[in-house]
Amino acid sequence: MTTSPTSTDPSRVIASLARDQVNLELKTVDLCFLAGLYLKADKAALTSFEEDVLIDMFEQVCDVVEPGAENPRKRATHAIQRLREQRMLARVDAAGLVRAGDYALTTLAAALVQYFLADEALTRESLTLLTGTLSAQLAEVLAAAKKATDAESWRSKVSGPLRVTVSELVSGIERRQRGLDAQQEEVQAEIATLLSADWLSALESCQLLLDTTTGTLNELNAILLRDTNQFQALLQDIQARAEAADNDEAAETVQRVIEHVDRIAAWGSVRQQAWSEYYQYVHRYLRDVVRLDPDRALSQRLRDQTATWPASPFFLVVAPAPAMRLLRALEVRVERPPVQRPLTERETEPEWTPPENVHADIEILVVQALDDGAATLAEVSERVLAKLPESLHYAATGRIADAALRLGRVHSEHERPWAPVLSRLEVEDWSVDGRDTS
């Protein structure tokens, strides 16, 4: 590639990659070969490999990945050439064809191997350590910015640490964030596998995975919200001092770090929202599908009907009901005056009234009616009610019947007729033979 590594114009970078026809085509044996070389170099502190070492490593990898492969030495030569063409291996000697060369892993090969080997998922402990280190480093840079008096001091004590140390710490946080993203993807794949294998028995396992990841994200988001505010305050203070000193280089460096910190904070909120939606989706699925259809009978029938739809299609026809309209006449709101009443004296003097004994009076009147020859209940009621106030007629009717039953000899037919009493009442009539004197 001829593109400068510092070029940031996307159009130029894409055009350069397309012009050079850059591509990667790695097989499993190639990745395993690179991983073996990376681990061997790390363990033995090697900076390069002789060609015989490469061939021996490739033969060991072939014994594991493709046992029984023919002519592994020739395949090793082709693999080395293929990896050199894809910028995975670089020859670091100048012997040319005179003798076997020395080879080293390129940055691209090391990055690929590190991606597959690294287990840098973001945790509470790692994030707390990184944010604490970053906060201390920014505090040192701010102290240096307060003391900087010339351009060289700004370059060596402010711009340099911001560009190297602080950027490395921020990149470490972002790298671990990508590791956590990969871990979340693995959790989602594991939940899908559990539900596909035995979904009713997988309820507790899925719930545990969801709760664990949710708790981790909540803790990380709380730390990010707390610490990124502190980072922003320190960086803005450094930027303000750089602008006051007319140091554009330091101000631009601080601005790039601020953008990195903003991206870290945005990552936390976006991942929290995305995981919340996934959490709710899985819970709805467990509640509405797994628990309601443990034998998968409904889902299997739906799957069968969907598969046979071209041959026997089915449809859902819905007749919408018209909305009911209630048209009301427009009424003018009238302000009603508040309810008022004249003030009166509520406390009044008690009045003496003669005592009343309605029950005794009714019994006396019933006895008189029976003695006067009343032969039916209607006649007794009519004679008694005529001597009582009209407001007591209805209530006294039952008491008259009770007194007639107790004091007289009463007979009644199976079907008792209704007989009028005075002008407003009717009673079921009985026959009365006179007063009972026994």
MIVEXKE-736632 format. One record per residue (C-alpha): residue in three letters; residue number from 1; x, y, z. Coordinates in Angstrom, 2 decimals. Layout:
MIVEXKE-736632
["ALA",NUM,[X,Y,Z]]
...
This chain:
MIVEXKE-736632
["MET",1,[0.00,0.00,0.00]]
["THR",2,[1.14,3.49,-0.78]]
["THR",3,[-1.36,5.25,1.48]]
["SER",4,[0.18,7.07,4.40]]
["PRO",5,[-0.75,5.50,7.73]]
["THR",6,[-1.74,8.93,9.01]]
["SER",7,[-4.28,9.47,6.23]]
["THR",8,[-7.78,9.78,7.65]]
["ASP",9,[-9.74,10.62,4.50]]
["PRO",10,[-12.12,7.63,3.99]]
["SER",11,[-12.39,8.21,0.25]]
["ARG",12,[-8.63,8.11,-0.29]]
["VAL",13,[-8.18,5.07,1.93]]
["ILE",14,[-10.95,3.11,0.17]]
["ALA",15,[-9.65,4.09,-3.26]]
["SER",16,[-6.14,3.01,-2.32]]
["LEU",17,[-7.32,-0.37,-1.00]]
["ALA",18,[-9.36,-0.97,-4.15]]
["ARG",19,[-6.44,0.02,-6.37]]
["ASP",20,[-4.04,-2.37,-4.62]]
["GLN",21,[-6.69,-5.15,-4.58]]
["VAL",22,[-6.05,-5.91,-0.93]]
["ASN",23,[-7.68,-9.14,0.26]]
["LEU",24,[-7.32,-11.78,2.94]]
["GLU",25,[-7.84,-15.49,2.43]]
["LEU",26,[-6.81,-17.56,5.40]]
["LYS",27,[-7.59,-21.19,6.08]]
["THR",28,[-7.80,-22.82,9.47]]
["VAL",29,[-4.34,-24.29,9.11]]
["ASP",30,[-2.96,-20.82,8.29]]
["LEU",31,[-4.48,-19.25,11.42]]
["CYS",32,[-3.23,-22.11,13.56]]
["PHE",33,[0.23,-21.71,11.99]]
["LEU",34,[0.30,-17.99,12.83]]
["ALA",35,[-0.97,-18.64,16.36]]
["GLY",36,[1.77,-21.22,16.93]]
["LEU",37,[4.43,-18.78,15.76]]
["TYR",38,[3.01,-15.97,17.91]]
["LEU",39,[2.97,-18.11,21.06]]
["LYS",40,[6.45,-19.49,20.36]]
["ALA",41,[7.85,-15.99,19.92]]
["ASP",42,[6.18,-14.80,23.10]]
["LYS",43,[7.42,-17.77,25.14]]
["ALA",44,[11.02,-17.77,23.84]]
["ALA",45,[11.30,-13.97,23.36]]
["LEU",46,[12.06,-14.36,19.66]]
["THR",47,[12.01,-11.47,17.23]]
["SER",48,[12.29,-13.58,14.06]]
["PHE",49,[12.17,-17.19,12.88]]
["GLU",50,[14.50,-19.13,10.64]]
["GLU",51,[12.93,-20.88,7.70]]
["ASP",52,[13.53,-24.35,9.20]]
["VAL",53,[11.68,-23.27,12.35]]
["LEU",54,[8.71,-22.16,10.22]]
["ILE",55,[8.64,-25.50,8.40]]
["ASP",56,[8.83,-27.47,11.66]]
["MET",57,[5.99,-25.41,13.16]]
["PHE",58,[3.83,-25.92,10.06]]
["GLU",59,[4.41,-29.70,10.19]]
["GLN",60,[3.34,-29.74,13.86]]
["VAL",61,[0.21,-27.79,12.99]]
["CYS",62,[-0.58,-30.17,10.12]]
["ASP",63,[-0.33,-33.15,12.48]]
["VAL",64,[-3.10,-31.57,14.60]]
["VAL",65,[-5.32,-29.90,12.01]]
["GLU",66,[-4.96,-32.20,9.02]]
["PRO",67,[-3.42,-35.49,10.17]]
["GLY",68,[-2.30,-37.73,7.35]]
["ALA",69,[-1.74,-34.86,4.88]]
["GLU",70,[0.77,-35.67,2.13]]
["ASN",71,[4.04,-33.82,1.62]]
["PRO",72,[3.75,-31.36,4.54]]
["ARG",73,[7.14,-29.76,3.77]]
["LYS",74,[6.01,-28.69,0.32]]
["ARG",75,[2.75,-27.41,1.77]]
["ALA",76,[4.75,-25.43,4.32]]
["THR",77,[6.67,-23.68,1.53]]
["HIS",78,[3.41,-22.75,-0.21]]
["ALA",79,[1.89,-21.56,3.10]]
["ILE",80,[4.89,-19.31,3.82]]
["GLN",81,[4.69,-17.79,0.36]]
["ARG",82,[0.90,-17.31,0.68]]
["LEU",83,[1.26,-15.59,4.02]]
["ARG",84,[4.02,-13.32,2.69]]
["GLU",85,[1.78,-12.25,-0.20]]
["GLN",86,[-0.98,-11.36,2.28]]
["ARG",87,[1.44,-9.39,4.48]]
["MET",88,[1.28,-11.84,7.39]]
["LEU",89,[4.97,-12.77,7.26]]
["ALA",90,[7.84,-10.45,6.40]]
["ARG",91,[11.39,-11.46,5.51]]
["VAL",92,[13.75,-9.47,7.70]]
["ASP",93,[17.17,-10.52,6.30]]
["ALA",94,[18.89,-9.27,3.17]]
["ALA",95,[20.35,-12.57,1.93]]
["GLY",96,[17.84,-12.96,-0.89]]
["LEU",97,[18.24,-16.37,-2.59]]
["VAL",98,[21.74,-16.98,-1.23]]
["ARG",99,[20.48,-18.79,1.85]]
["ALA",100,[17.37,-19.50,3.85]]
["GLY",101,[15.88,-16.35,5.24]]
["ASP",102,[14.62,-15.09,8.57]]
["TYR",103,[10.94,-14.21,8.93]]
["ALA",104,[8.90,-12.20,11.42]]
["LEU",105,[5.20,-11.79,12.05]]
["THR",106,[3.77,-8.53,10.78]]
["THR",107,[1.53,-6.23,12.80]]
["LEU",108,[-1.47,-7.53,10.85]]
["ALA",109,[-0.69,-11.14,11.75]]
["ALA",110,[-0.12,-10.27,15.41]]
["ALA",111,[-3.42,-8.37,15.55]]
["LEU",112,[-5.32,-11.33,14.06]]
["VAL",113,[-3.79,-13.79,16.50]]
["GLN",114,[-4.38,-11.47,19.44]]
["TYR",115,[-8.04,-11.18,18.47]]
["PHE",116,[-8.52,-14.95,18.65]]
["LEU",117,[-6.33,-15.44,21.74]]
["ALA",118,[-7.19,-12.42,23.84]]
["ASP",119,[-9.86,-12.75,26.53]]
["GLU",120,[-10.22,-9.08,27.39]]
["ALA",121,[-13.89,-8.77,28.18]]
["LEU",122,[-14.65,-5.61,30.12]]
["THR",123,[-15.29,-6.31,33.81]]
["ARG",124,[-15.90,-4.12,36.82]]
["GLU",125,[-12.35,-4.70,38.08]]
["SER",126,[-10.61,-4.00,34.76]]
["LEU",127,[-12.75,-0.93,34.05]]
["THR",128,[-12.16,0.48,37.55]]
["LEU",129,[-8.39,-0.02,37.15]]
["LEU",130,[-8.29,1.57,33.70]]
["THR",131,[-10.48,4.55,34.60]]
["GLY",132,[-8.48,5.15,37.78]]
["THR",133,[-5.20,5.08,35.87]]
["LEU",134,[-6.63,7.36,33.18]]
["SER",135,[-7.89,9.84,35.78]]
["ALA",136,[-4.49,9.97,37.49]]
["GLN",137,[-2.72,10.45,34.15]]
["LEU",138,[-5.07,13.30,33.15]]
["ALA",139,[-4.49,14.97,36.52]]
["GLU",140,[-0.71,14.83,35.87]]
["VAL",141,[-1.17,16.28,32.40]]
["LEU",142,[-3.32,19.09,33.82]]
["ALA",143,[-0.66,19.89,36.40]]
["ALA",144,[1.95,20.00,33.62]]
["ALA",145,[-0.30,22.26,31.53]]
["LYS",146,[-0.54,24.71,34.42]]
["LYS",147,[3.28,24.92,34.57]]
["ALA",148,[4.00,24.90,30.81]]
["THR",149,[5.64,28.13,29.63]]
["ASP",150,[6.91,27.39,26.11]]
["ALA",151,[6.03,25.26,23.09]]
["GLU",152,[8.55,22.55,23.98]]
["SER",153,[6.97,22.08,27.43]]
["TRP",154,[3.53,21.78,25.87]]
["ARG",155,[4.81,19.25,23.32]]
["SER",156,[6.74,17.02,25.72]]
["LYS",157,[4.61,17.19,28.86]]
["VAL",158,[1.07,17.71,27.51]]
["SER",159,[0.67,16.73,23.86]]
["GLY",160,[3.04,13.75,24.11]]
["PRO",161,[1.40,12.06,27.14]]
["LEU",162,[-2.06,12.77,25.74]]
["ARG",163,[-1.15,11.28,22.37]]
["VAL",164,[0.60,8.19,23.72]]
["THR",165,[-0.26,7.29,27.30]]
["VAL",166,[-3.82,8.57,27.51]]
["SER",167,[-4.69,7.33,24.03]]
["GLU",168,[-3.36,3.87,24.94]]
["LEU",169,[-5.50,3.76,28.07]]
["VAL",170,[-8.59,4.87,26.14]]
["SER",171,[-7.84,2.28,23.46]]
["GLY",172,[-7.55,-0.35,26.19]]
["ILE",173,[-11.05,0.51,27.43]]
["GLU",174,[-12.42,0.40,23.89]]
["ARG",175,[-10.69,-2.93,23.22]]
["ARG",176,[-12.24,-4.44,26.29]]
["GLN",177,[-15.60,-3.01,25.26]]
["ARG",178,[-15.31,-4.91,21.99]]
["GLY",179,[-14.46,-8.00,24.02]]
["LEU",180,[-17.63,-7.54,26.06]]
["ASP",181,[-19.62,-7.09,22.83]]
["ALA",182,[-18.27,-10.43,21.61]]
["GLN",183,[-19.12,-11.99,24.97]]
["GLN",184,[-22.71,-10.71,24.74]]
["GLU",185,[-22.99,-12.20,21.27]]
["GLU",186,[-21.81,-15.53,22.68]]
["VAL",187,[-24.42,-15.29,25.45]]
["GLN",188,[-27.16,-14.70,22.87]]
["ALA",189,[-25.94,-17.66,20.82]]
["GLU",190,[-25.84,-19.84,23.94]]
["ILE",191,[-29.42,-18.86,24.84]]
["ALA",192,[-30.55,-19.72,21.30]]
["THR",193,[-28.76,-23.08,21.53]]
["LEU",194,[-30.33,-23.89,24.91]]
["LEU",195,[-33.82,-23.07,23.66]]
["SER",196,[-33.31,-25.13,20.51]]
["ALA",197,[-32.08,-28.17,22.45]]
["ASP",198,[-34.58,-28.36,25.31]]
["TRP",199,[-36.42,-25.13,25.77]]
["LEU",200,[-38.53,-26.04,28.81]]
["SER",201,[-35.49,-27.22,30.79]]
["ALA",202,[-33.47,-24.21,29.63]]
["LEU",203,[-35.61,-21.62,31.41]]
["GLU",204,[-33.44,-21.36,34.52]]
["SER",205,[-30.19,-21.34,32.54]]
["CYS",206,[-31.44,-18.60,30.22]]
["GLN",207,[-32.67,-16.55,33.17]]
["LEU",208,[-29.27,-16.87,34.90]]
["LEU",209,[-27.39,-15.78,31.77]]
["LEU",210,[-29.71,-12.79,31.30]]
["ASP",211,[-29.47,-11.65,34.91]]
["THR",212,[-25.67,-12.01,35.02]]
["THR",213,[-25.11,-9.97,31.86]]
["THR",214,[-27.66,-7.37,32.96]]
["GLY",215,[-25.94,-6.91,36.31]]
["THR",216,[-22.53,-6.55,34.61]]
["LEU",217,[-23.83,-3.91,32.19]]
["ASN",218,[-25.53,-1.96,34.99]]
["GLU",219,[-22.29,-1.83,37.00]]
["LEU",220,[-20.17,-0.84,33.98]]
["ASN",221,[-22.62,1.83,32.90]]
["ALA",222,[-22.66,3.33,36.40]]
["ILE",223,[-18.84,3.50,36.42]]
["LEU",224,[-18.72,5.01,32.94]]
["LEU",225,[-21.31,7.67,33.77]]
["ARG",226,[-19.41,8.61,36.91]]
["ASP",227,[-15.87,8.62,35.51]]
["THR",228,[-16.48,10.05,32.04]]
["ASN",229,[-17.84,13.25,33.61]]
["GLN",230,[-14.60,13.59,35.55]]
["PHE",231,[-12.55,12.91,32.39]]
["GLN",232,[-14.46,15.55,30.48]]
["ALA",233,[-13.91,18.14,33.21]]
["LEU",234,[-10.14,17.51,33.28]]
["LEU",235,[-9.84,17.51,29.49]]
["GLN",236,[-11.84,20.70,29.09]]
["ASP",237,[-9.62,22.40,31.65]]
["ILE",238,[-6.50,21.29,29.72]]
["GLN",239,[-8.06,22.43,26.43]]
["ALA",240,[-8.94,25.83,27.87]]
["ARG",241,[-5.33,26.33,29.01]]
["ALA",242,[-4.00,25.22,25.63]]
["GLU",243,[-6.24,27.69,23.83]]
["ALA",244,[-5.21,30.45,26.22]]
["ALA",245,[-1.55,29.69,25.41]]
["ASP",246,[-2.35,29.65,21.63]]
["ASN",247,[-1.03,26.09,21.34]]
["ASP",248,[-3.11,24.58,18.52]]
["GLU",249,[-1.33,21.23,18.59]]
["ALA",250,[-2.19,20.58,22.24]]
["ALA",251,[-5.77,21.79,21.75]]
["GLU",252,[-6.30,19.44,18.80]]
["THR",253,[-4.80,16.53,20.73]]
["VAL",254,[-7.12,17.20,23.67]]
["GLN",255,[-10.10,17.41,21.31]]
["ARG",256,[-9.31,13.96,19.88]]
["VAL",257,[-9.12,12.49,23.38]]
["ILE",258,[-12.45,14.15,24.27]]
["GLU",259,[-14.04,12.51,21.24]]
["HIS",260,[-12.68,9.13,22.36]]
["VAL",261,[-14.16,9.63,25.84]]
["ASP",262,[-17.50,10.65,24.31]]
["ARG",263,[-17.48,7.45,22.27]]
["ILE",264,[-16.84,5.39,25.41]]
["ALA",265,[-19.79,7.01,27.21]]
["ALA",266,[-22.03,6.57,24.16]]
["TRP",267,[-21.07,2.90,24.01]]
["GLY",268,[-22.34,2.37,27.56]]
["SER",269,[-25.76,3.93,26.96]]
["VAL",270,[-26.25,2.23,23.57]]
["ARG",271,[-25.30,-1.22,24.87]]
["GLN",272,[-27.53,-0.76,27.90]]
["GLN",273,[-30.52,0.08,25.71]]
["ALA",274,[-29.81,-2.73,23.23]]
["TRP",275,[-29.46,-5.31,25.98]]
["SER",276,[-32.63,-4.06,27.67]]
["GLU",277,[-34.57,-4.63,24.44]]
["TYR",278,[-33.06,-8.10,24.04]]
["TYR",279,[-33.78,-8.91,27.71]]
["GLN",280,[-37.44,-7.95,27.30]]
["TYR",281,[-37.71,-9.87,24.03]]
["VAL",282,[-36.33,-13.09,25.55]]
["HIS",283,[-38.59,-12.74,28.60]]
["ARG",284,[-41.65,-12.30,26.38]]
["TYR",285,[-40.60,-15.35,24.39]]
["LEU",286,[-40.10,-17.45,27.53]]
["ARG",287,[-43.42,-16.30,28.98]]
["ASP",288,[-45.63,-16.32,25.89]]
["VAL",289,[-44.17,-19.23,23.93]]
["VAL",290,[-42.10,-21.59,26.05]]
["ARG",291,[-44.28,-21.69,29.16]]
["LEU",292,[-47.57,-21.76,27.21]]
["ASP",293,[-46.41,-24.38,24.71]]
["PRO",294,[-43.97,-26.70,26.55]]
["ASP",295,[-44.47,-29.56,24.06]]
["ARG",296,[-44.03,-27.31,21.03]]
["ALA",297,[-47.35,-28.48,19.67]]
["LEU",298,[-48.58,-25.03,18.68]]
["SER",299,[-45.26,-23.95,17.17]]
["GLN",300,[-44.99,-27.21,15.23]]
["ARG",301,[-48.48,-26.80,13.80]]
["LEU",302,[-47.69,-23.22,12.82]]
["ARG",303,[-44.45,-24.33,11.19]]
["ASP",304,[-46.28,-27.07,9.25]]
["GLN",305,[-48.98,-24.67,8.10]]
["THR",306,[-46.39,-22.15,6.98]]
["ALA",307,[-44.52,-24.83,5.02]]
["THR",308,[-47.70,-26.01,3.26]]
["TRP",309,[-49.04,-22.51,2.60]]
["PRO",310,[-48.29,-22.49,-1.18]]
["ALA",311,[-50.35,-25.69,-1.62]]
["SER",312,[-53.14,-24.86,0.86]]
["PRO",313,[-53.05,-21.14,1.64]]
["PHE",314,[-54.93,-19.71,4.58]]
["PHE",315,[-56.04,-16.16,5.20]]
["LEU",316,[-57.37,-14.04,8.03]]
["VAL",317,[-60.43,-12.01,7.10]]
["VAL",318,[-61.49,-9.25,9.46]]
["ALA",319,[-64.68,-7.18,9.10]]
["PRO",320,[-64.06,-3.82,10.75]]
["ALA",321,[-66.99,-2.50,12.74]]
["PRO",322,[-67.85,1.17,12.10]]
["ALA",323,[-67.17,3.50,14.95]]
["MET",324,[-70.21,4.69,16.87]]
["ARG",325,[-70.84,8.40,16.69]]
["LEU",326,[-72.79,10.21,19.34]]
["LEU",327,[-73.70,13.70,18.24]]
["ARG",328,[-74.66,15.93,21.10]]
["ALA",329,[-76.33,19.28,20.89]]
["LEU",330,[-74.10,22.18,21.69]]
["GLU",331,[-74.96,23.55,25.07]]
["VAL",332,[-73.92,26.92,26.37]]
["ARG",333,[-72.49,26.59,29.78]]
["VAL",334,[-74.45,28.63,32.24]]
["GLU",335,[-72.86,29.84,35.39]]
["ARG",336,[-75.16,28.76,38.15]]
["PRO",337,[-75.30,30.89,41.26]]
["PRO",338,[-74.07,29.24,44.42]]
["VAL",339,[-76.70,27.63,46.62]]
["GLN",340,[-77.58,29.84,49.55]]
["ARG",341,[-80.13,29.69,52.30]]
["PRO",342,[-81.07,32.18,54.98]]
["LEU",343,[-79.46,31.91,58.32]]
["THR",344,[-81.82,30.47,60.93]]
["GLU",345,[-81.57,29.59,64.55]]
["ARG",346,[-80.83,25.88,64.65]]
["GLU",347,[-81.28,25.47,68.36]]
["THR",348,[-85.02,25.44,69.28]]
["GLU",349,[-86.75,24.95,72.57]]
["PRO",350,[-88.22,21.45,73.10]]
["GLU",351,[-92.00,21.08,73.07]]
["TRP",352,[-94.04,18.82,75.31]]
["THR",353,[-96.22,16.27,73.50]]
["PRO",354,[-98.61,13.74,74.99]]
["PRO",355,[-97.32,10.13,75.03]]
["GLU",356,[-98.58,7.75,72.35]]
["ASN",357,[-99.05,3.99,72.47]]
["VAL",358,[-100.23,3.03,69.00]]
["HIS",359,[-100.05,-0.73,69.64]]
["ALA",360,[-102.37,-0.59,72.66]]
["ASP",361,[-104.77,1.73,70.85]]
["ILE",362,[-104.97,-0.61,67.83]]
["GLU",363,[-105.66,-3.66,69.98]]
["ILE",364,[-108.45,-1.81,71.83]]
["LEU",365,[-110.00,-0.74,68.53]]
["VAL",366,[-109.79,-4.31,67.15]]
["VAL",367,[-111.55,-5.68,70.25]]
["GLN",368,[-114.30,-3.09,69.83]]
["ALA",369,[-114.74,-3.99,66.15]]
["LEU",370,[-115.00,-7.70,66.95]]
["ASP",371,[-117.50,-7.04,69.74]]
["ASP",372,[-119.56,-4.90,67.33]]
["GLY",373,[-119.94,-7.91,65.03]]
["ALA",374,[-117.27,-7.40,62.33]]
["ALA",375,[-117.18,-10.71,60.40]]
["THR",376,[-114.13,-10.25,58.14]]
["LEU",377,[-110.65,-8.83,58.36]]
["ALA",378,[-111.64,-6.15,55.83]]
["GLU",379,[-114.48,-4.99,58.07]]
["VAL",380,[-112.22,-4.95,61.15]]
["SER",381,[-109.55,-2.98,59.26]]
["GLU",382,[-112.06,-0.48,57.89]]
["ARG",383,[-113.54,0.25,61.35]]
["VAL",384,[-110.11,0.59,63.00]]
["LEU",385,[-108.43,2.67,60.27]]
["ALA",386,[-111.33,5.10,60.26]]
["LYS",387,[-110.33,6.10,63.78]]
["LEU",388,[-106.58,6.54,63.03]]
["PRO",389,[-104.74,9.36,61.19]]
["GLU",390,[-104.36,8.77,57.45]]
["SER",391,[-100.55,8.86,57.69]]
["LEU",392,[-100.66,5.68,59.86]]
["HIS",393,[-103.06,3.65,57.71]]
["TYR",394,[-100.46,1.65,55.76]]
["ALA",395,[-98.29,0.81,58.78]]
["ALA",396,[-101.32,-0.01,60.95]]
["THR",397,[-102.74,-2.55,58.45]]
["GLY",398,[-100.28,-5.24,59.42]]
["ARG",399,[-100.76,-4.60,63.13]]
["ILE",400,[-104.56,-4.88,62.73]]
["ALA",401,[-104.15,-8.26,61.03]]
["ASP",402,[-101.82,-9.44,63.80]]
["ALA",403,[-104.23,-8.33,66.56]]
["ALA",404,[-107.23,-9.92,64.78]]
["LEU",405,[-105.33,-13.19,64.49]]
["ARG",406,[-104.44,-13.19,68.18]]
["LEU",407,[-107.71,-11.92,69.59]]
["GLY",408,[-110.32,-13.49,67.26]]
["ARG",409,[-111.30,-16.83,65.77]]
["VAL",410,[-110.04,-16.56,62.19]]
["HIS",411,[-110.80,-18.81,59.23]]
["SER",412,[-109.48,-18.48,55.63]]
["GLU",413,[-110.03,-20.21,52.33]]
["HIS",414,[-107.18,-21.75,50.32]]
["GLU",415,[-107.37,-18.82,47.92]]
["ARG",416,[-107.98,-15.70,49.97]]
["PRO",417,[-109.72,-12.93,48.03]]
["TRP",418,[-108.55,-9.33,48.08]]
["ALA",419,[-111.02,-6.93,49.64]]
["PRO",420,[-110.88,-3.10,49.52]]
["VAL",421,[-110.46,-1.14,52.73]]
["LEU",422,[-111.59,2.44,52.67]]
["SER",423,[-110.52,3.97,49.35]]
["ARG",424,[-106.78,3.37,49.05]]
["LEU",425,[-105.98,-0.06,50.55]]
["GLU",426,[-106.69,-3.72,49.84]]
["VAL",427,[-106.09,-6.72,52.13]]
["GLU",428,[-106.31,-10.49,51.80]]
["ASP",429,[-109.60,-11.14,53.51]]
["TRP",430,[-110.22,-13.60,56.37]]
["SER",431,[-113.40,-14.66,58.11]]
["VAL",432,[-113.70,-13.75,61.79]]
["ASP",433,[-116.25,-15.53,63.96]]
["GLY",434,[-115.90,-13.25,66.91]]
["ARG",435,[-113.48,-12.68,69.73]]
["ASP",436,[-111.61,-15.60,71.23]]
["THR",437,[-112.47,-15.71,74.96]]
["SER",438,[-110.80,-18.97,75.83]]
